[in-house]
């Protein structure tokens, strides 16, 4: 377990900041042009690979919320130099294979992405690394990442259930592996590929269902040897050559599609709305929500398509629409892994039934997300049913009879934002019990929505 002489202890379950409730009321038409914070997934990876590369990496558009700043702090602890100047971030990396043993515990707050990717990146080094997180992150199992690291020779000492706080002790030389991901997870895939950078030979990840591919793309940008192929059985094989040279790059981070989701759904369900969301990442492995909304009859126009740092981006014009219920196939779940709560809100205003499937394939999150979403919907008048891996929502067009209650968020920022969006079109106001955790993923959310005309207080 953690060395008690090391820096701090994990945040106890009862040691939480005061709750910051907020209420959303039925709003007039939303209108305007908005920009978004940079994509969190790409921001994490740019910092980690920039810190590992030789030379300087220059990052524009970096997401500056708590989640990503924990990754920046961790890379500093590994020896990288990271500074901000003139709105850009500059990372002076150490070179692949040259991370230093941190002097203290690496605290990742509520950042599951940062913690899991850093475990892969540094766990295979011949050193000891200590990890901790806040009360929410400490409830989330890390076994999916730790299991392949164990196969590579990493020794793990963790809280029961493979939870934080935990200690990783790396081997003298990490063993390259071929690892089939048992459940679709971009974080597990990425952790193994990052670990493979410090292992001799070739490390392979095999995934039955494609997941977000930012790590593979960015590894290539930084100069890593990466090969990707799909076999006759449809399995995707991603191979990374270990102990190669990475070189610093310039990275422009596009707008986060997971943040765009809340603005898009709000514009669709608030009558008369017409909103343009600029510079949104439209990577096919992240477009599940947009594809589903289009099937539901959403008016979403993509324009000014372009490429930025190996990723596709576009501007989205979204206008209020009469939505209809659809069945979402389970194989689409990995491409909308964070968007099911806000899709459930859109479904609450659609004509007919919307069935979301494959939800059990999503990795564990800040809370039992499915149960909390269903409970919040029912409390606010939505007819819905849920099972182990599915959610069925029967809509009420125009929000008739919806709203009027307080939603328990369970420290889940996406649930908080989703139900505030719901309150903008419901017949009665909706209150969420806490918004403090929104700073982790979308700190500008409330002010941005108010700027479009949303009534949130």
N, C-alpha and C positions, 0 to 999 in steps of 0.2 A: 504493500500500500504506500501512500504518500509518506515521504520522509517528514516527520513533524517539525524538523528543523528548517524545512524549506518554507518558502514564502506563502503565508496565508493558509486558509482552509476553505473548502467549498462553501458557497452560500447556503445556510440552513434553510430548510423548507419553510420555516415560519418567518424568516427574515426577508420580507418583501417590502418594496417601496409602497407608499400610499396609492390607493386606486385612483385612477383618473377617468371617471365615467364621461360619456358624451352622448348627446341625443341628436338624431337626425329626423327632420320633419319634411313633409311633402313640399317639394320645391317647384319653383317655376322652371321653364325650359332652361337647360344648361347650354351654354354657348361659349366659344372661344377656342384659341389655339394654346396647347400646353406642351411643354417638354417634360421629360421624365428623368428620374435618377438613373444612373448607369446600371446596367445589368449586374446583379450581385454575383451570379455564377462566373461570369467572365472577369469581374473585378477580383474575386478571390484568386482565380488562376493566374491572372496577370501579376499579382503581387508575389505569389509563391514561385512561379517560374522566373520572374524577374530577379528575385532574391537568389535563385539557384544558378542563374546564367552568369557568364563572364561578361564584364563590361556594364554599361548603363542601359536601363530600360526606362522609357519615358511613357507615362500613362496619362491620357486625357479622358475626361468623362468618368473617372473612377467613382463608384458608389461610395459615399462617405458616411454611411450609417454605421451603427455599432457593430453589426455583423462583420463587415469587411475590415473595419479598423482593428478588430481583434486579430485578423490575419496579418495585418501590417505589424502589429506589436509582436506577434510570434516570430515573424521573419527577422525583425530587429534582434530578438533574443537569440536567433540562430547565427547572428553576425552580419546580416545585410544592413546596409545604410539606406534609409528611406526618408526622403524629405519632400515637402510640398512647396512649390513656388509658382506664383502667377496662375493659379488654378490647375496646374499640372503636378503630377507626382513623379519623382525621380528615384529609381531604385538602383543602387550599386550592388550588384550581386557578387557572390563568393566563388562561383564556379561549381559545376556539378561534382558531387562527392566531397564537398568542402564545408558542409554545415558544421557549426560549432555546437558543443553541448551547452544548452541553456543553463544559466546559473540559478534560475528559480522555476516555479511552476508556471506553465503556460495556461492562462485563464482565457477561455473562449466565450464567456458570458452565455448567451443563448444561441450561439452560432454553431449549429450542427455541421454545416458545410465546412466551415473553417477548421473545426476540430477533426473531422474525419479525413479531410484532405491532408492536413498537417501530420496526422498519424501515419498515413501512407508515405508522405514525403520524407519524414525524419525517423520513423520507427525502425527502419532497416539499417540505420547508422550504428556503428559500434560505440554506443553511448546510451545514457539513461535520460529519458524525457518524461516529465510529469505533466499530466493534463487534468484540468478541472473545468467546471462550468457552473452556471447559476442553477437555481432550484429546478427550473423547467428542463434544462439540458441534462441535468443529473438524473432525470427520470427516464431518459431515452436510451435504449440499449444500443451498444456499439458493436455487438457481436458480428454483424455482417461485414464490418471492416476488419475486425480483429482476427477473424477466422483465417482469411488468406494471409494476413501478416504472420500468423503463427506458422503457417506452412513455409514461409520464407525464412523462418528461424528466429522470429521475434518472441521474446518472453513477455508475458502480460500479467500484471498484478492489478486486479480491478475490484471495484465494489461488486457484490453479488449481482448476477444477471448481466455481467459485462457492461457495467455502467460507470460513469464518472463518479468520483475521481479515480484515475488509473495511472499506472506507470508502465512504460515500455522500455525494455532493455534489448538493444539490437545485437545481432550476431557479429562475429568477426568479419564474415563475408555472407551477404544475403544470398539465398538460393533463388534463382529465377524459377517461375512456376507457370503452368498453364492452368488457368482458373476459370471454371464455368460459373457465372454469376447465377445463384439459385433463384433469385427474385430480381426483376428489373430494377436497377439502381445505378444512376449515373455517379453517385458518390462512391459506391463500392468500386465500380469500374475505374474511376479516376484515382482512387487511393492505391489500387493495385498497379496501375500504370505509372504513377509517381514513384511508388516503391521500386518498380522495375528500373528506374533511371539509375539507381545505385547498386544494382545487381549485375554480375557478369552474365553475358549472354542475352538471350531473348526472353522476355516475359510476355505472356499471352493472356488476354482476357477474352472469354467466349460468352457472348450474350445472345439468348434466344430471341429477345425482343429489343430492337434498337432503343436506346435512351439518349438523352441530350449529349451531343458530341463535341462540346466546347473544348474538353481536354485534348482530344485527338487533334483537333484543328490547331489549338495553340501550341501543342508540342511541336508540330511541324513548323509553325511560324518561328519558333525559337531554335530550330535546327535539329531536333531529335529525329532519330531514325524510326519512323512509324509506318507500318504496313497494315492495310485493312482489306479484308476480303469476306465475301459471303459464300458459304459452301452450298452444296446441292440441297442440303436439308434446311436451308434458310438461317443457319447459325452465323452470326457475325463474329469474325476473329480479328481482334486488334492486337498487333504485336509492336512492342517497343524494344529497341536495342539499348542495352544498359551501358553505363559508364561512357557515354558519348559526350561531346562538347555542346553546350547550349550557349547561345550568344544573345546579348541584350537587344531588345527591339523597341520600336515605337508602337504602342497599342492604343487605339481609339475605341473606347467602350461604348457600345450602342445602348439605347434606352431599354429598360427592363420590361419584357412582355408580361411578366407576372404583375408588375405595377400597373401596366397599361390595362390589364384585365378589369380592374375596379372602375377606371374611368370609362372604358368601353361599355361595360354593363350598365353603369349609371346613365350614360347617354342613350342607351337603347330603351330603358324602362321609364325614364322621365319624359312625359309627353312634350313634343315640340323641340326636343334637344337637337343640336347640330354642333358637334365638337370635332376638332382636328387634333390628333395626338401625333407628335412629331418624332422622327428618328427611332422607330420601334424595331427591335430585333425580330426578324421573321424566320428564324432558323426552323426548318421543318420538324425537328425534334421537340420544338416548343410551341407549335401552332395548334395543338389539339383543341384549345378553347375557341380560338377564332374559327377553326373549321366547323366546330359544333354549332356555334352561333350562326354561321352562314347557313347551315342546314336548317336552323330554326327560323330562318327568314330575316335575319339581321341585315340592316343596311350598313355594310362596312366596305369602304373603297380604299384600296391600297394604291398609293401613287409615289412618284419620285423614288422608285426602287433603285438601290445601289448596293455596292459592296464596301465593307469597312473592316479591315483587319481579318479578312477571310470569312466574315459573316455577312449575311444579307440583311439589309434594313429597308424600311419604308415608312412613309407617313400614312396614317389611318384617318379617314374621314368617317365619322360615325353619326348616324341620324336615328332618332327614335323610331322604333319598329314594332309592328304587331308580331310577336313571336308565337311559334307553335311548338308543342312538345315533340321530342324525338327520342329514339333509343340510341344511347352512346355505346359503341362496342367496347368490350373489355380491352382489346388490343390498343385502343387509343389512350388508355389511362396513363402510360408513361410519358406521353407528350403533353399532358395537362396535369401533372402530378400535384401542383400547388393550387390549381384553379377550380377544383370541385366545389369549394364553399361558395364562390361567387357565381359559378354556373347554377348552383342550387337556387340562388337568389333570382337569377334570370328566369329559371324554370318556374319560380313562384308567380311570375307575371305572364307566363305563356298559356296559350289555349291548349288544353289537353294535358297528357301525361308525359313527363320526361323521366327516362330510366337511365341512371348512370351505373355502369358495371365495371368490375375489375378493381374496385377500390381497395381491396385487401392487399393488392400487389404494391400499393404505395408504401414507402418506407415509414417507420414510426416517426411521428412528429411531436410538436410541442404538447399535444394533448390527444385524447381519443377524438380526433377531429370529426369523424363521421357521426359519432353519437352526439357531440355537441352541436353540430350543424342541424341534425334532425330535431334535437330538443329545442333549439332556437326557432326553427321554422314552426314547429307545433305551437310553441308558446305564443307566436304571433299570427296564428290563424291559418297556417298553411297545412293543407291535407297532404301528409307524406307517410311513407313507410320506409323502413330500412332493415337491412340484414347484415350479415358478416362482411359482405363485399359489394353491396349495392345500395342505392338510394333511389326511391321513386317519389317524384314530386308531381302533384296535381295542381295546375296553375289557376290563378284567379286574375284574369286580364283586368287591367286598370287598377289593380290593388284593392279591389273591393273586399272589405272585412279584414284586411291585413294590418298588423302592427299593434301598438298599444302596450307592449311589455318590455321588460329588461332582459337582455341576453347575457348568459354566462359565457365568457370567452375562454376560460381555462388557460390564460396566459398566451393565447394563440392570436397573433397579430392579424392573420388572414381572416379569422372568424370576426374579429372586431371590425375590420374594414368592410367585410362583406355585408354585415348587418347594418352598418351605417349607410351603405349604398341602398339596401332594401328600404330603410326608413325614408329615403328621398322620394319614393314613389308609392309607399303604403298609405292606406287611408288614415291611419293614426301613427303618431311618432313612435320611433323605436330607440331605446337606450341600450348601450353596451356598458357592461360593468367596469371596463378598464380600457384605456387607449395607450397607456404608458409604453407597452411593448411594441407599438407601431414604429417607434424610432429604429427598431432593428431592421426593418425592410423598406419603409417608405415614410421617412420622417416629415416630408412635405405634404403628406396626403390631405390632412384637414384643410390647410391653407390653400392648396391647389384646388380642391373641390369647392371651397368657398369662392375662389376666384372665378369659377365657372357659373356661380349662382346657387350652389348647394347651400341649404340651410342646416348647418351642423353647429351645435353649441355645446 
